[in-house]
Amino acid sequence: MALSEIYSTSLSLLTDLYQLTMAYGYWKQGMAEREAVFHLYFRKHPFGGGYTVAAGLEHAVEYLQALKFSDNDLAYLSNLKGSQGQPLFEQEFIDYLGQMEFSCDVDAVPEGTVVFPSEPLVRVRGPLLQAQLVETPLLTIINFETLIATKAARIKEAAKGDTVIEFGMRRAQGIDGALSAARAAYIGGADATSNLLAGQLYDIPVRGTHAHSWVQAFETEEDAFEAYGEAFPKDSVFLVDTYNTLEGVKRAISVAQKLQPKGFVFGGIRLDSGDLTYLSQQARQLLDEAGFHDTSIVASNDLDEHLITHLKQEGAKINVWGVGTKMITAYDQPALGGVYKLAAIKDGEWEYKIKLSEQLAKTSNPGILQVRRYYNQERYLADMIYNELEPLPNTPQIVDPLDVTRRKTVEEGAKHKELLVPVFQKGQSIYTLPDLPSIKAHTKTEISRLHESIRRYMNPHSYPAGLEGNLHQFKLDMILKLKGKSDK
Amino acid sequence: MALSEIYSTSLSLLTDLYQLTMAYGYWKQGMAEREAVFHLYFRKHPFGGGYTVAAGLEHAVEYLQALKFSDNDLAYLSNLKGSQGQPLFEQEFIDYLGQMEFSCDVDAVPEGTVVFPSEPLVRVRGPLLQAQLVETPLLTIINFETLIATKAARIKEAAKGDTVIEFGMRRAQGIDGALSAARAAYIGGADATSNLLAGQLYDIPVRGTHAHSWVQAFETEEDAFEAYGEAFPKDSVFLVDTYNTLEGVKRAISVAQKLQPKGFVFGGIRLDSGDLTYLSQQARQLLDEAGFHDTSIVASNDLDEHLITHLKQEGAKINVWGVGTKMITAYDQPALGGVYKLAAIKDGEWEYKIKLSEQLAKTSNPGILQVRRYYNQERYLADMIYNELEPLPNTPQIVDPLDVTRRKTVEEGAKHKELLVPVFQKGQSIYTLPDLPSIKAHTKTEISRLHESIRRYMNPHSYPAGLEGNLHQFKLDMILKLKGKSDK
């Protein structure tokens, strides 16, 4: 379901005030419609990982499609006051906004694609005022969904083929923190969600067990299991740790045995506390002894990729992982630091722009950038960020942004493709949004094409991704020139 | 603006699947309408702090007011399939849900109130099915907004009277992660937000400066400042670190001097990188030398309560703090671990319920709980959680949950009030939602009534809050009895 079907309010004010003050300034200077190029990118993989899974484009597209100031929005802006009580904006500017139609070109990396630092995930080219205005919502949407998709991919990797269920709604950061994260987690690797509304809106498979309160509501644990088993003869997962976990497992088994003649299928048990390794091993033994070899052991309780790996190494007998807080909030790094930077502006000719930083690697890249990915039959080899406005050398070099003396030339015969695809042309959406299962499948393929040393979630190898040599040199020259000018 | 005006979709499926499977189970067992009591509470203050600011009640009330399964919701539930392709729910149950009207009593702590571990923030009493169903959305809403309000309160404390602006939208966890956090941050202590939609929806003051891209879009920094100053002669804050910060300050000053004859008021400069202490001191000196004593120095860049305190101790000359990522996501603890536990169920008589845990302090509390707060003229003295169904002793004792040998009797003459107030009676809302300025003012008063040792944001003293002695003894007896039963 599209954003515009979920929200009844216009989302056109979903941006920072300063986007509107700058818009007003550009408009007053007659610069509002000067053509400009911005790139949205991040500088560092989240979670200390070796790759990032792009997500959020669908919501970004829907936001842009609906971008149109409503009368209500305009009235709000008209009423904004400055510090001395004066109107912040002239009425003529408000009228301009009211007539504004989004008319930018947008190119973006499809959801589920693996991406690397400095690579534009979204490129916006069009009137300066508009391209600036959309900065904040694009960042909010892409930063968050990319973060969660990446977290989920790491957790799914750690689970090594086991089922992973997203259980985090109760700890999510607000309603959309739960909804769009459930979608992003599904893209990244979660197999299902407990969030019914996400199931309904995005057609994600939903899964669940029962709570402790279910057991507490009955006189005995046996009564509780039996009642649940009768309600769901084919789909019962009994939560066994309300009182004493291993006693709970035994009671679950005896209830399953009692209900079996009526066609009951013993789906699983869930462990939610205690020593998950020991308890799962004991539970597996009890289940196996009773002949319930196919009964799953589901675990939950503050799981993330690190704990799952640790439990597996210890020999835990868990085959379904219910992951909550740590996935839905990306607990160990709850924000991706994506930025949105001006890279070129046209005043007759294109002028390139960079934002200086104390660190070379953090200085933004000038141009109208595209990313070329080189690959062979088995895997992705290297990515090269280049300026579409400049001719490419016959044998381009890729300069490592963290060590500019490391330069790579891609092996002969490597194929390549461009990562940014057209999404809007002059404000018209020309991109067919893939359905969610396709995006999920794309993610899986993408990750499978990375060498396992890059997929390692701690201390991974670094995938070769950098600037095309001429672009790198041009940027260096620009920095030196700007520093000289600025220090005068 | 109410949730139902923001969302066009029904939010009745905004819950975990297992709430519906349990609902179905209760319905099948004829237990759906058995009266039950649940409490929503947290076990530990976030961020290692000494107090927590309750928030989210308004959204919780709006969610409950709108709780009604739509035809669309019912169709979705009808179509849910079990693992063998069979419908998960019987049609008769779907019809039951379709006719269901929310009919619980809800009592809650007003937004902005300071609260302590184990104290119910929300108490729901009513038909078991309904009271269970609302668990997840109440947790999502209250956990998140309480977390952010508390974070903002800590940051405002650290700022010691300086202005704090919430700047975090671009790093927020989704659209509502930005919106409801902007509101919660305002409740907790932020003075304004950069988020225009939050400004529009909740009538929060909006503030902003300009971005680096504004400066980059012009030939020179001077041109950029001059253009901005002309657009906002009374409200300009110049971002000075695009090229070289102190050169930027000098340029801002010369532009301000140039524009002054036209009535320009030099609002401020913003620092967004580098050594904020050194730069702010130098900037202050430059501004003062030029006679701009009232010009603010705004700082941003990964600020939180710790960094603000550190900068102040170092003598930074900053008087407006733009706080982004660390506040909007509560970066150092992005989830409050609030829980929702069954505490009593009526089957003829009330039966008390607890959820055992390996730690006594984590075991839930039985009864229909209320919180009594004792206070004198100056400050809050102690909180006592007690069971409304049992008579209170004349001189009640408060038992420290972390050391049950510590018992406190409140000083004679102390006044007291009950924290939970009626919000819904038999499903009808009977609570007048306070307006946002009142909630914000309430927070400020609440925090001012805590001893400063409790307000200290690192290693605070612990405010005396615990169980009334009889309730404590009753709980102990219940635990021992349950453990005996469970180990049999």
Interface residues (C-beta under 8 A of the other chain):
Chain A: M1 E5 I6 Y7 S8 T9 L11 L13 L14 T15 D16 L17 Y18 L20 T21 M22 Y24 G25 Y26 K28 Q29 M31 R34 A36 F38 N72 D73 Y76 L80 G82 S83 Q84 Q86 L88 L128 Q132 E135 T136 L139 T140 I141 N143 F144 E145 F167 M169 R170 R171 A172 Q173 G174 I175 D176 G177 A178 L179 S180 A181 S194 N195 L196 L197 G199 Q200 L201 V206 R207 G208 T209 H210 A211 H212 S213 W214 Q216 A217 A227 Y228 E230 A231 F232 K234 D235 T242 Y243 N244 E247 V265 G267 S273 G274 T325 T329 A330 Y331 P334 A335 L336 G337 G338 Y340 K341 L342 I345 K353 I354 K355 L356 S357 E358 L482 K483 K485 S486 D487
Chain B: M1 E5 I6 Y7 S8 T9 L11 L13 L14 T15 D16 L17 Y18 L20 T21 M22 Y24 G25 Y26 K28 Q29 M31 R34 A36 F38 N72 D73 Y76 L80 G82 S83 Q84 Q86 L88 L128 Q132 E135 T136 L139 T140 I141 N143 F144 E145 F167 M169 R170 R171 A172 Q173 G174 I175 D176 G177 A178 L179 S180 A181 S194 N195 L196 L197 G199 Q200 L201 V206 R207 G208 T209 H210 A211 H212 S213 W214 Q216 A217 A227 Y228 E230 A231 F232 K234 D235 T242 Y243 N244 E247 V265 G267 S273 G274 T325 T329 A330 Y331 P334 A335 L336 G337 G338 Y340 K341 L342 I345 K353 I354 K355 L356 S357 E358 L482 K483 K485 S486 D487
